[in-house]
Amino acid sequence: MIIIKSNSEIEYMRQAGKVVANTLQKIEKVIKPGITTGYIDGLAENFIIEQLD
């Protein structure tokens, strides 16, 4: 079954995709040997929360 998305649903998906892309760009700059995944996760979480405001 194919579910057709409404224009507003597509817009929400577009906005979410932009937040994800921006988050990946942000953490890409800090990734290096020795950085823990917990630290990266915290950076990503804080950045995403900032985007929601």
C-alpha positions as MATLAB code, in Angstrom:
seq = 'MIIIKSNSEIEYMRQAGKVVANTLQKIEKVIKPGITTGYIDGLAENFIIEQLD';
ca = [
       0.000    0.000    0.000;
       1.299    3.453   -0.911;
       0.608    6.278    1.519;
       0.597    9.726   -0.060;
       1.930   12.449    2.189;
       0.236   15.816    2.516;
       2.115   19.006    1.733;
       2.461   19.781    5.449;
       3.869   16.306    6.155;
       6.393   16.741    3.354;
       7.412   20.114    4.779;
       7.962   18.556    8.236;
      10.124   15.881    6.611;
      12.102   18.551    4.733;
      12.737   20.501    7.950;
      13.797   17.348    9.800;
      16.181   16.462    6.984;
      17.795   19.893    7.203;
      18.286   19.528   10.967;
      19.900   16.115   10.466;
      22.179   17.409    7.695;
      23.242   20.414    9.782;
      23.864   18.183   12.792;
      26.113   15.881   10.780;
      28.067   18.860    9.450;
      28.497   20.189   12.990;
      29.807   16.947   14.486;
      31.991   16.224   11.457;
      34.164   19.174   12.512;
      34.930   17.714   15.957;
      35.369   14.036   15.152;
      38.929   12.858   15.639;
      40.688    9.923   17.295;
      40.076    9.829   21.026;
      36.678   11.514   21.006;
      34.080    9.321   22.683;
      30.767    8.496   21.106;
      29.122    9.826   24.268;
      30.707   13.230   23.691;
      29.601   13.246   20.052;
      26.112   12.177   21.074;
      25.917   15.035   23.581;
      27.018   17.574   20.974;
      24.458   16.277   18.505;
      21.683   16.255   21.097;
      22.384   19.808   22.224;
      22.562   21.053   18.632;
      19.253   19.394   17.745;
      17.565   20.867   20.820;
      18.855   24.329   19.858;
      17.261   23.884   16.437;
      13.855   23.247   18.004;
      13.750   26.615   19.760;
];
